[in-house]
Amino acid sequence: MMNETLRIIAERYSCRAYDGRLPEREKLDAIARAAIQAPSAMNRQPWQIVVITDKAFIEEMDTEGMRILSEAGDRAAHERFMGRGGKLYYNAPCMFLVLKQPGTDMDAGIVSENIAIAAASLGLGSVICGMAAIPFTGQKGDGFRKRAGFPQGWEFGIAVLVGRPTVTGTPHEPDTSKILFVE
Ligand SMILES: Cc1cc2nc3c(=O)[nH]c(=O)nc-3n(C[C@H](O)[C@H](O)[C@H](O)COP(=O)(O)O)c2cc1C
């Protein structure tokens, strides 16, 4: 069975190369709206969505993240990113930063998938980016948190990079052995 929603879910893939051009504001608004439409435990909505389109800010976090990766001696991770253009954020022009309250990882995860699916439905590429946490762990972390407007007590949940892909990717092959019907 297939319909428009199922097709978009099936065709979404993690995009790791962007042309850097900012998508239209109305698309970013629609994605942000889809993010906050996510379900949450007891409808607590324990998130804040920060849409970062400030190129200099994204660039600065990228550089700091790559520096931390290289200084931490995580050779494998550093080389993986160097092989993908040397950028932690793949030249994405927009980061949807999902802030969370402690203990609400599941809710943040659901938000991130809503963002990715909404982006795909609008013809945009996206990648959920756990590595986006890295710049917040170094000495510039507090400054980045301040600049991104983290409210007191809130923390990095997850980030989703969004933009126009430079190359069309393919979705991962779903492993149907992971599905079990008990009938
Ligand atoms: C919680 C989470 C964190 C992720 N973090 C990163 C990341 O930091 N960098 C990255 O390139 N991809 C990241 N990904 C994307 C996964 O690598 C990707 O979803 C997976 O390889 C399957 O590929 P697909 O999304 O193209 O189907 C992350 C995905 C999830 C769900």
The ligand as a Tripos MOL2 file, in Angstrom:
@<TRIPOS>MOLECULE
LIG
   31    33     1     0     0
SMALL
NO_CHARGES

@<TRIPOS>ATOM
      1 C1         19.5420   10.2440   16.7390 C.3       1 LIG1
      2 C2         20.2540   10.3330   15.4120 C.ar      1 LIG1
      3 C3         21.4670   11.0070   15.3480 C.ar      1 LIG1
      4 C4         22.1360   11.1240   14.1030 C.ar      1 LIG1
      5 N1         23.2940   11.8390   14.0580 N.ar      1 LIG1
      6 C5         23.9110   12.0100   12.8550 C.ar      1 LIG1
      7 C6         25.0720   12.8330   12.7440 C.ar      1 LIG1
      8 O1         25.5350   13.4070   13.7210 O.2       1 LIG1
      9 N2         25.6290   12.9890   11.5300 N.ar      1 LIG1
     10 C7         25.1200   12.3740   10.4240 C.ar      1 LIG1
     11 O2         25.6730   12.5530    9.3370 O.2       1 LIG1
     12 N3         24.0220   11.5970   10.4780 N.ar      1 LIG1
     13 C8         23.3960   11.4050   11.6630 C.ar      1 LIG1
     14 N4         22.2500   10.6650   11.7410 N.ar      1 LIG1
     15 C9         21.6920   10.0840   10.5140 C.3       1 LIG1
     16 C10        21.8690    8.5580   10.4540 C.3       1 LIG1
     17 O3         23.2140    8.2470   10.1910 O.3       1 LIG1
     18 C11        20.9380    8.0120    9.3500 C.3       1 LIG1
     19 O4         19.6020    8.2670    9.7080 O.3       1 LIG1
     20 C12        21.1230    6.5230    9.1210 C.3       1 LIG1
     21 O5         22.4060    6.2380    8.6240 O.3       1 LIG1
     22 C13        20.0760    5.9520    8.1290 C.3       1 LIG1
     23 O6         20.1870    6.5940    6.8980 O.3       1 LIG1
     24 P1         18.9570    7.4110    6.2650 P.3       1 LIG1
     25 O7         18.5350    8.4710    7.2410 O.co2     1 LIG1
     26 O8         19.5290    7.9900    4.9960 O.co2     1 LIG1
     27 O9         17.8460    6.4410    5.9930 O.co2     1 LIG1
     28 C14        21.5780   10.5310   12.9410 C.ar      1 LIG1
     29 C15        20.3400    9.8910   13.0290 C.ar      1 LIG1
     30 C16        19.6760    9.7940   14.2430 C.ar      1 LIG1
     31 C17        18.3190    9.1340   14.2880 C.3       1 LIG1
@<TRIPOS>BOND
     1     1     2 1
     2     2     3 ar
     3     2    30 ar
     4     3     4 ar
     5     4     5 ar
     6     4    28 ar
     7     5     6 ar
     8     6     7 ar
     9     6    13 1
    10     7     8 2
    11     7     9 ar
    12     9    10 ar
    13    10    11 2
    14    10    12 ar
    15    12    13 ar
    16    13    14 ar
    17    14    15 1
    18    14    28 ar
    19    15    16 1
    20    16    17 1
    21    16    18 1
    22    18    19 1
    23    18    20 1
    24    20    21 1
    25    20    22 1
    26    22    23 1
    27    23    24 1
    28    24    25 2
    29    24    26 1
    30    24    27 1
    31    28    29 ar
    32    29    30 ar
    33    30    31 1
@<TRIPOS>SUBSTRUCTURE
     1 LIG1         1 GROUP 0 **** ****
